[in-house]
Amino acid sequence: MESKIKRKNKSWLIIIGSLIFLSGVGLITYDYLSNSKVDKKETELLEEFYEIEEEIESIEEPQVVEEVKEQIKVNYIAVLKIPKIGLERGLVDPNNYLNNVNYNLEWLDGSSMPDEINGNVIIAGHSGSARISYFRKLDRLEIGDEASIIYNGKTYNYKVVDIYDVEKTGKAEIVKEKNTTTLTLITCRHNTNRQIVVIFKQF
């Protein structure tokens, strides 16, 4: 009788263990498929963005450019590229709810747009290992490394001129030369209470 109970208990343990294992495999598979679906959608949006950029390159009237964009319902208004760290990321309109580091790279309040002379484009993103950690390799950049932003049919090119850390307080002091057009990228230094600030100068 006792051996029967033991066998029964062992059978239940095997069944429960199998169910836990299968649930784990199911969750991992679901997560993988969900990420693959999002990756595919983002690739499609980038391709769509580049197609529109080709179409508007020859258009000189801003109003016509806006009409073309409205007709095609583009989601990205710009693309940030940093070859050294393999980054190519679409950026949404600053007023879009997806302009948030929890979804994408974020144009911060007070940021200029790339076509503003002597302006400062300020973009933040997460570091770390999460899927949305688009700035995870930002700490690998060095003075002289290049980046570009494609915006309204033009490519704006930049070189790193300064890199420094600041305390993570919710605000970051930005050191910028007067009468220069710059790009500032900000992310957290992983597993610390500091943020990395990378300053690029347009060339």
C-alpha positions, 0 to 999 in steps of 0.5 A: 500500500505504501509503495503504491502511494509512493508510486502515485506521488512520483507520477504526480511529481513527473506530471507537474514537472513536465507541465512546468517544463512545457509552460517554460518552453511555451513562454520562451517560444512565445517571447521569441516569436513576439520579438521576431514579429516586432523585428520584422515590423520595424524592418518593414518600417525602415524600408518604407522610410527609405522608399519615401526618402528617395521619393522626396529627395527631389522635392524642394517645397516643404508643403509637398513633402508633408503631403507625400508623407501624409499620403503614405502614413509613414511612422518614422520621420528620421533614422539614426545610424552609427556604423561602429556599433551597428545601430540603425534605428527609426525615430518617430515624431516627437509628439508621438506616444512612441517617442519614449525610451520605453518603446524606442529612442526618444527625442528629449524635450528641448531637442532641435531637429537635424535641419536647425543651424546651430541646434542640438539634436538630443536623443536618449535611449536605454542601455542594458540587455533588454530588447529596447536597449538600443544604446547598449553599445554607446559606451564603445564610441570614441572621439572621431567615431561617426553618426548620421541622421537621415531626415526630410530627404537629407543626410546629416553627418556628425563626428564624436567630439566629447564623451563624459559621464554625469550623475543620474539625476533625471537631468544631464548637463550638456556641454556644447560649443557656441555656433556649432550644430551638434547631436547629443546621445544620452544613456545610462552606464549599465549597473551604475548610477551614472549616465554617458553623454556623447557629443557629436559635431556636424561636419 
